[in-house]
Amino acid sequence: MNVPGKYYCDSNCIDCGLCRETCPEVFVRNDEGGHSYVTRQPINAEEEALCQEALGNCPVGAIGDDGEG
C-alpha cells in the first residue's frame, strides 16, 4: 500500500503511531490492517528531515529507505 519511492513501511509495523505523529503528511494509518504506510513521498527538505527522524525513532525498524530519491 506504500506509494513507490524512497520511503516505505514494512510488515514489522506495530501501529505505534510515532511516524504519523512525526510526519503526518507522509505516513498514514491503514485502519483495516492496523499499520502505517507511506501515502506520498516527502516533497521538501523539511518533510525529508521528518521522515529521517521517523525512520531513526521507529521502535521496530519498520520504516525503510531504499536510497532512491
C-alpha positions as a printed NumPy array, in Angstrom:
array([[ 0.   ,  0.   ,  0.   ],
       [ 3.062,  2.258,  0.141],
       [ 3.461,  4.605, -2.796],
       [ 6.579,  3.933, -4.868],
       [ 9.702,  5.8  , -3.823],
       [12.403,  6.155, -1.243],
       [10.44 ,  5.576,  1.986],
       [ 8.172,  2.697,  2.946],
       [ 6.755,  0.897,  5.976],
       [ 7.121, -2.867,  6.116],
       [ 5.206, -5.657,  7.838],
       [ 7.108, -5.142, 11.113],
       [ 4.934, -2.078, 11.862],
       [ 3.22 , -2.363, 15.264],
       [ 0.918,  0.643, 14.703],
       [ 2.517,  2.733, 17.451],
       [ 1.731,  5.943, 15.554],
       [ 5.149,  7.553, 16.008],
       [ 5.74 ,  8.067, 12.277],
       [ 2.239,  9.506, 11.796],
       [ 2.825, 11.943, 14.643],
       [ 6.258, 12.885, 13.278],
       [ 5.271, 13.417,  9.636],
       [ 1.501, 13.066,  9.067],
       [ 1.817, 14.383,  5.513],
       [ 3.733, 11.244,  4.516],
       [ 2.713,  8.494,  6.953],
       [-0.924,  7.449,  7.406],
       [-2.741,  4.578,  9.089],
       [-4.278,  1.637,  7.308],
       [-7.346,  1.205,  9.514],
       [-8.166, -2.238,  8.136],
       [-4.671, -3.621,  8.534],
       [-3.726, -1.759, 11.706],
       [-0.412, -0.433, 10.443],
       [ 1.156,  2.651,  8.891],
       [ 2.114,  3.165,  5.271],
       [ 3.571,  5.901,  3.096],
       [ 0.791,  7.783,  1.303],
       [ 3.196, 10.059, -0.584],
       [ 6.919, 10.711, -0.619],
       [ 8.36 , 13.851,  1.019],
       [ 8.226, 16.924, -1.212],
       [10.65 , 19.25 ,  0.559],
       [13.669, 19.296,  2.852],
       [11.545, 19.642,  5.998],
       [ 9.488, 16.553,  5.193],
       [12.651, 14.665,  4.24 ],
       [14.142, 15.503,  7.644],
       [10.949, 14.403,  9.408],
       [10.955, 11.109,  7.511],
       [14.551, 10.522,  8.564],
       [13.559, 11.312, 12.163],
       [10.671,  8.836, 11.99 ],
       [12.957,  6.208, 10.472],
       [15.519,  6.679, 13.236],
       [12.939,  6.595, 16.022],
       [10.769,  3.692, 14.841],
       [10.839,  1.211, 17.744],
       [10.747, -1.854, 15.484],
       [12.666, -0.611, 12.435],
       [ 9.606, -0.864, 10.187],
       [10.427,  2.258,  8.153],
       [12.736,  1.727,  5.238],
       [14.756,  3.992,  2.998],
       [15.852,  2.344, -0.226],
       [18.205,  5.212, -1.034],
       [16.362,  6.456, -4.095],
       [15.156,  9.94 , -4.311]])
